[in-house]
Amino acid sequence: MNNSNEVDLLVIGAGASGTCIAYEASKRGLKVALLEAGDIGSGTSSRSTKLLHGGVRYLELAFKTFDLSQLRLVREALLERGHWLEQVPFLAHRLELALPTENCFGKWYYRTGLGAYDALSGRKSIGSSRLLSKYQLRQALPCLRDDLNGGVAYSDGQFNDSRLNLLLALTAEKAGTLLRTRCKVLRLEHRKDGKLSGAISQDFLGRQERWGAKAIVNATGINVDNIRQLADPNVNTRILISRGVHLVLKENLCPDGMGLILPSTDDGRVLFILPFYGRTQVGTTDTPCTIQAANSPSLGEKDYLISYVKRWFPAIQAPSISSEWAGGRPLLKSSEEEISSSRVVREHEVETLPCGLISAMGGKWTTCRQIALDTLKAVELVLEKPLPAPRQFPIIGSSRDLMQLPTLLIKQQQELKEHLPQSQIQTKQLNHLQSNYGLEALPIIANSLPEERIPLSQEIPLCLAEIKHAIKNEHALTATDVLARRHRLAMVDLVEAKRLIPIIENLFNAKGIVATELNLEC
Ligand SMILES: Cc1cc2nc3c(=O)[nH]c(=O)nc-3n(C[C@H](O)[C@H](O)[C@H](O)COP(=O)(O)OP(=O)(O)OC[C@H]3O[C@@H](n4cnc5c(N)ncnc54)[C@H](O)[C@@H]3O)c2cc1C
């Protein structure tokens, strides 16, 4: 054993939930360690639909079943949507979505429902829904079937999931959290009275470390039952796994920036067709699967998604897929009975086992802060003391003064321009830098050499300075870390991303790190 560390709180898993828990705990003065088996966000959290949303589907379910708890879920998520749009406006923006209808009844049915959706967001509203005439729908989505009777447009948030995950982790680290990636928790240790006392981890070089901890949080997403069973081999499993696949098409089906939601597919799912870096993101599916199969899209699922594209966009009969990914939804099942995944309410739960292991289970990206706050209540009980009020600690790239943030970003944009090479895609590069790094963009670029600022790709104009920054300051250890999660190039265009691998490998080799294949399944 190489080392032994003593912390107040050990968080296992650096997805949306684990990083947000570590961030909120660090703000409250706890000494925190955050251990991640893979890369930051490499689990489900970089594989989402990238919507900050209340969940239109749950709203419909609430009305159909008179279920007030569903309504509360939608409201909670809508408030959190507003929170993230305010905190990290460079990573998230408002997105209008069209819900197409075939007749007048459908139009007014959805208009009423989406009016309720607007109302539930209260002061955090991001714009009212509106009726779309047949003409307006066609203007927004020119290739859409032309037998529709217009529709209703409403707003949600679209965000960069892997960068928000990363910035939460880096901010937690800046606030004092010990952050280790490629460092898997192998075992949990118990005291004589059966309570947990710590964990043993192993990193990618085979080095083992012991972590003594007063409280341990299990935020391992679809792996949550594995850690629960390390703590107590007799506990029943609580998670069902359902795989969701997304495709990216080269064709831009949403040229006006408005997305499309198909509220009910043949098998009762919701399907999103969304603008994505000048291309189109299509998803998702809902297929029960094992942990091992969670990140691998199946042919059947891809065909399913393509069949909907062809059906709704008849002009596009041979869409070209430029990237694809899959992720596992951790769905809570009731503790006793096994039920089918499509009927499981996507709500989170924080459980504390008698040995003291706290597990954050289920939930959505949008509500990860709520999950974190509920988890910290459980941590207080295990520590047997209330936590102090949080200190202000803005997310890296954001500002303490959120009112000032838009002005500061505009000011930075002007200064940034002076440092960038003249090129046809200079504006694209500026927007890319601002939207990835917020207020950190200027120092990253200003502290680099002029030749390191030349865009390496027309698709996403990342430059060498950013790759170096990812390796030096953002815990990137493989080409996939850089190209899929520090930047989204691999998720937009896999072939183009592969072209950059030799450049990245050279940098890794110079640091003595062995880069791996570009692989969106890990
Ligand atoms: C297809 C799909 C689309 C979705 N779309 C949306 C959306 O648009 N909006 C929304 O709000 N929500 C969405 N969600 C839900 C959301 O993405 C998830 O709820 C959220 O990402 C789960 O985060 P997590 O931190 O719990 O899990 P994860 O992101 O999976 O993180 C768990 C981490 O734990 C690590 N880990 C596992 N075992 C160990 C170990 N032994 N030691 C150390 N680390 C370990 C894993 O490597 C992983 O990184 C979507 C989910 C799916 C599947």
The ligand as an SDF file (V2000), in Angstrom:
LIG
                    3D

 53 58  0  0  0  0  0  0  0  0999 V2000
  -29.3320    8.3370  -22.6310 C   0  0  0  0  0  0  0  0  0  0  0  0
  -29.5240    9.2440  -21.4630 C   0  0  0  0  0  0  0  0  0  0  0  0
  -29.9560   10.5290  -21.6580 C   0  0  0  0  0  0  0  0  0  0  0  0
  -30.1190   11.3690  -20.5680 C   0  0  0  0  0  0  0  0  0  0  0  0
  -30.4670   12.6600  -20.7960 N   0  0  0  0  0  0  0  0  0  0  0  0
  -30.6200   13.5040  -19.7710 C   0  0  0  0  0  0  0  0  0  0  0  0
  -30.9180   14.8590  -20.0160 C   0  0  0  0  0  0  0  0  0  0  0  0
  -31.0150   15.3040  -21.1560 O   0  0  0  0  0  0  0  0  0  0  0  0
  -31.0780   15.6680  -18.9500 N   0  0  0  0  0  0  0  0  0  0  0  0
  -30.9710   15.2180  -17.6620 C   0  0  0  0  0  0  0  0  0  0  0  0
  -31.1710   16.0060  -16.7630 O   0  0  0  0  0  0  0  0  0  0  0  0
  -30.6400   13.9330  -17.3990 N   0  0  0  0  0  0  0  0  0  0  0  0
  -30.4500   13.0750  -18.4110 C   0  0  0  0  0  0  0  0  0  0  0  0
  -30.0870   11.7760  -18.1880 N   0  0  0  0  0  0  0  0  0  0  0  0
  -29.8390   11.3470  -16.8150 C   0  0  0  0  0  0  0  0  0  0  0  0
  -28.4340   11.7410  -16.3570 C   0  0  0  0  0  0  0  0  0  0  0  0
  -27.5080   11.6850  -17.4000 O   0  0  0  0  0  0  0  0  0  0  0  0
  -27.9890   10.8210  -15.2330 C   0  0  0  0  0  0  0  0  0  0  0  0
  -28.9790   10.7970  -14.2470 O   0  0  0  0  0  0  0  0  0  0  0  0
  -26.6950   11.3180  -14.5850 C   0  0  0  0  0  0  0  0  0  0  0  0
  -25.7180   11.5550  -15.5620 O   0  0  0  0  0  0  0  0  0  0  0  0
  -26.2000   10.2830  -13.6100 C   0  0  0  0  0  0  0  0  0  0  0  0
  -25.0300   10.7770  -13.0260 O   0  0  0  0  0  0  0  0  0  0  0  0
  -24.2560    9.9330  -11.9440 P   0  0  0  0  0  0  0  0  0  0  0  0
  -23.1810   10.7880  -11.3980 O   0  0  0  0  0  0  0  0  0  0  0  0
  -25.2320    9.3930  -10.9580 O   0  0  0  0  0  0  0  0  0  0  0  0
  -23.6850    8.6800  -12.7370 O   0  0  0  0  0  0  0  0  0  0  0  0
  -22.4310    8.5560  -13.7250 P   0  0  0  0  0  0  0  0  0  0  0  0
  -22.2780    9.7160  -14.6020 O   0  0  0  0  0  0  0  0  0  0  0  0
  -22.5410    7.2380  -14.3790 O   0  0  0  0  0  0  0  0  0  0  0  0
  -21.1790    8.5720  -12.7490 O   0  0  0  0  0  0  0  0  0  0  0  0
  -20.8300    7.4680  -11.9520 C   0  0  0  0  0  0  0  0  0  0  0  0
  -19.3140    7.3800  -11.9550 C   0  0  0  0  0  0  0  0  0  0  0  0
  -18.8970    6.4370  -10.9770 O   0  0  0  0  0  0  0  0  0  0  0  0
  -17.6960    5.8300  -11.4500 C   0  0  0  0  0  0  0  0  0  0  0  0
  -17.4610    4.5870  -10.7240 N   0  0  0  0  0  0  0  0  0  0  0  0
  -18.1470    3.4210  -10.8190 C   0  0  0  0  0  0  0  0  0  0  0  0
  -17.6220    2.4920  -10.0110 N   0  0  0  0  0  0  0  0  0  0  0  0
  -16.5550    3.0780   -9.3750 C   0  0  0  0  0  0  0  0  0  0  0  0
  -15.6020    2.6320   -8.4160 C   0  0  0  0  0  0  0  0  0  0  0  0
  -15.6060    1.3780   -7.9330 N   0  0  0  0  0  0  0  0  0  0  0  0
  -14.6520    3.4920   -7.9890 N   0  0  0  0  0  0  0  0  0  0  0  0
  -14.6210    4.7690   -8.4750 C   0  0  0  0  0  0  0  0  0  0  0  0
  -15.5030    5.2370   -9.3860 N   0  0  0  0  0  0  0  0  0  0  0  0
  -16.4680    4.4050   -9.8200 C   0  0  0  0  0  0  0  0  0  0  0  0
  -17.9930    5.6210  -12.9310 C   0  0  0  0  0  0  0  0  0  0  0  0
  -16.7930    5.4650  -13.6750 O   0  0  0  0  0  0  0  0  0  0  0  0
  -18.7580    6.8920  -13.2850 C   0  0  0  0  0  0  0  0  0  0  0  0
  -17.9310    7.8880  -13.8550 O   0  0  0  0  0  0  0  0  0  0  0  0
  -29.8870   10.9080  -19.2540 C   0  0  0  0  0  0  0  0  0  0  0  0
  -29.4630    9.5980  -19.0620 C   0  0  0  0  0  0  0  0  0  0  0  0
  -29.2570    8.7780  -20.1580 C   0  0  0  0  0  0  0  0  0  0  0  0
  -28.7660    7.4030  -19.9620 C   0  0  0  0  0  0  0  0  0  0  0  0
  1  2  1  0
  2  3  1  0
  2 52  2  0
  3  4  2  0
  4  5  1  0
  4 50  1  0
  5  6  2  0
  6  7  1  0
  6 13  1  0
  7  8  2  0
  7  9  1  0
  9 10  1  0
 10 11  2  0
 10 12  1  0
 12 13  2  0
 13 14  1  0
 14 15  1  0
 14 50  1  0
 15 16  1  0
 16 17  1  0
 16 18  1  0
 18 19  1  0
 18 20  1  0
 20 21  1  0
 20 22  1  0
 22 23  1  0
 23 24  1  0
 24 25  2  0
 24 26  1  0
 24 27  1  0
 27 28  1  0
 28 29  2  0
 28 30  1  0
 28 31  1  0
 31 32  1  0
 32 33  1  0
 33 34  1  0
 33 48  1  0
 34 35  1  0
 35 36  1  0
 35 46  1  0
 36 37  1  0
 36 45  1  0
 37 38  2  0
 38 39  1  0
 39 40  1  0
 39 45  2  0
 40 41  1  0
 40 42  2  0
 42 43  1  0
 43 44  2  0
 44 45  1  0
 46 47  1  0
 46 48  1  0
 48 49  1  0
 50 51  2  0
 51 52  1  0
 52 53  1  0
M  END
$$$$
